[in-house]
Amino acid sequence: MKVFMLGWEFPPFISGGLGTACYGLTRAMDQLGMEVTFVLPKMVESSYATHVKLLSPNSWISSASFRLSEFKNVKFHAISSTLQPYTTPDSYRLQIEETLRQKQLSLGGGLSQAGQITCGDDYSTDMYSEVHRYAAVAVELAKTEHFDIVHAHDWMTYPAGIAVSAFTEKPLIVHVHSTEFDRSGENVNQTIYNIERQGMERASKVITVSHLTRSTVINRYGISGDKVEVVYNGVERNGNWSLAETGIKNDEKLVLFLGRITMQKGPEYFLHAAKKVLGVMDNVKFVMVGSGDMMHRSIEMAAELGIGHKVLFTGFLRGEDVQKIYQMADLYVMPSVSEPFGIAPLEALNNDVPVIISKQSGVSEVLTHALKVDFWDTDEIANKMIAVLKYPPLQETLASHGNFEVRKLRWKDAAAKCVKIYEETLVAV
């Protein structure tokens, strides 16, 4: 069976959990012998491309094709695009304006007579137009490929999935890793919501990462439960890497927050709980790994709470540094306001780190040996932090039992379930 897969990101082009999920799922499918063509929007550097092919004389449908050595049955197409995961229309506009400014300066160009940056055919300064341009390029790519089914990950690729499915008459599967309600609460962006709903409605099957997300898809988007399947994320065993000096003393405990620093992830609840913990014990440092629109506010909040000297902000970490920070941590805390799944707690347990997770997360459905709290209950979060840090037997029990539990959550099982959904879909059409 051959799959035409559309995603936002993929290692080494990665900025969050979606890339981790796409990597794990695709790698497992590769090991099952599935043939996958993976398409993603990316400004591709030549060092990552084995060759570049122009699909027409127009630059707007250029793409780079490349392979990663660890994959036998997977090939990648990176469409030249400035679309990035976890962006907003405003941040996209600023990003594209800067990209075009730098491009024109490097080419000796400048501003138009009206004083505005000229965009040309390469990119759109409107994110939604760029999403649909990406969809058009995906259709051009699909014309050169042979496949049985289309699999699209999250809203930015749904228009591309719909377009490819319509053109090729191949069934569409959409994979919901997050919804607009998770990202924005009740203040949803109506355009993004409409794109999400259209993708779910046009799909033959909808895959969600948890029953929590499945309920959102059914109740908020009006999708029939008969077409919504749950496939839990997995986790891979990790290797040994290193990190530069951090200034953390050997006798200090390390409590880790790792994720995008946005409203969805609850960074303010982490900091308020940290303040309460430091009122009881002093030999603790809190490390916030990640970036996002609440980064500067979180730094200010730590200072306002008088704990700035106890909170380290690393910014976004990749690969070796992520692995090492898990190995250094005594406790991982995920106080997410709304979390469709949450891969980071699995990664923490994979490294023998006990976890505290919010009850408002999909991963709480599959973890028994994790401490669970309501995200807003900072007193209880602090109490559980103190209990784990003060009582080594509790820490060891949570870590060892949790590690054993997480070994059962493997990407090969998620891939096998996806393949089963593909097969059932192809039989039904």
HUFENVEN-V797111 format. One record per helix or strand of 2 or more residues. SS is the DSSP state (H for helix, E for strand). FROM is the first residue (numbers start at 0). TO is the last residue. If there is no record, write none. Layout:
SS,FROM,TO
SS,FROM,TO
//
This chain:
E,1,6
H,16,30
E,34,40
H,45,47
E,50,53
H,58,60
E,61,65
E,73,78
H,88,105
H,126,141
E,148,152
H,154,167
E,170,175
H,179,183
H,189,201
E,204,207
H,210,220
H,224,226
E,227,229
E,252,257
H,262,264
H,266,277
E,283,288
H,294,303
H,307,309
E,310,314
H,318,327
E,330,333
H,343,349
E,353,357
H,361,364
E,370,372
H,377,389
H,391,405
H,410,427
//
